[in-house]
Amino acid sequence: MLKTAGRVLLWRWRRNPLKRRSDIAEAWIAVAAAMLMLTAPAVGVVMAGVGERAALDQAQGLHRSAAHLVEDASATPVRFSGTADDDVWATVWWTMSDGSPRTGQARVAAGGEAGSSTTVWLDDAGRLHPAPPTPAQARSQGAALGAAAGAGVCVLVTGIRWAVRVRLDVRRGTQWDRAWAEFDANRGHRHA
């Protein structure tokens, strides 16, 4: 049984007078696709590292600063705002290193009262930025990117293999039709 299954599986590699060049091409394309699929985990791991590093690099040049709410923060966080936490937008003020006061909109905990303390993230020019991801969040972002990249390789390779196979099938169908027409012509049959 196993010997028969192996022979059926590898039919394109055996000598066969009915084997066409397109059958051999399809077999080699399948081998190439399998080899490329084997790279998907490596691509995923590399992209996970790249994604994690990119997320951690968001913190470069940023520093924490104490700030105070200028107004009461909404008690109800806005859902579907692109964040999964309970932060809301509110006006805050902070003092720059040279002592000058600044104000701006920042994400703060929901329900904060005017005058209460909060933490904001500033760049070297004193502009507000969203809080950079934590190391755990960076790992999660990297893992998501890695999984998407690995899956993307698989989808791309499968799609290309499918497209090539469809093209080969169309070509084989055309060759088959031509061969039958030639066979009919040689036997004296004419189609109306």
PERAKA-V40773 format. One line per field, one symbol per residue. phi: phi as a letter, one per 30 degrees, with the letter a starting at -180 (. if undefined). psi: psi as a letter, one per 40 degrees, with the letter a starting at -180 (. if undefined). burial: b if it has 9 or more other C-alpha atoms within 8 Angstrom, else e. Layout:
# PERAKA-V40773
phi=???
psi=???
burial=???
This chain:
# PERAKA-V40773
phi=.ddddddddcddcddadcdcdddddddddddddddddddeddddddddddddddddddddicbdbdbbddbddedcdddicjbcccdbdadbbbcdddjddbbacbdbddidcejddacbcbcddiddbdddddedddddddddddddddddddddddddddddddddddddddddddddddddddcjdbcd
psi=dddddddddfdeeihheehidddddddddddddddddeedddddddddddddddddedeheiiiiiiihdihiiehihifeeieafiihihiiihideehiiiihihihieiiheiiihihiadeeiiiihiiiddddddddddddddddddddddddddddddddddddddddddddddddddddeehhi.
burial=eeeeeeeeeeeeeeeeeebeeebbebbebbeebeebbeebeebbbbbbbbbbbebbeebeebbebbbbbbbbbbeebeeeeeeeeebbbbbbbbbbeeeeeeeebbbbbbbbbbeeebbbbbbeeeebbeeebeeeebbbbbbbbbbbbbbebbeebbeebeeebeebeeebeeeeeeeeeeebbeeeeeee
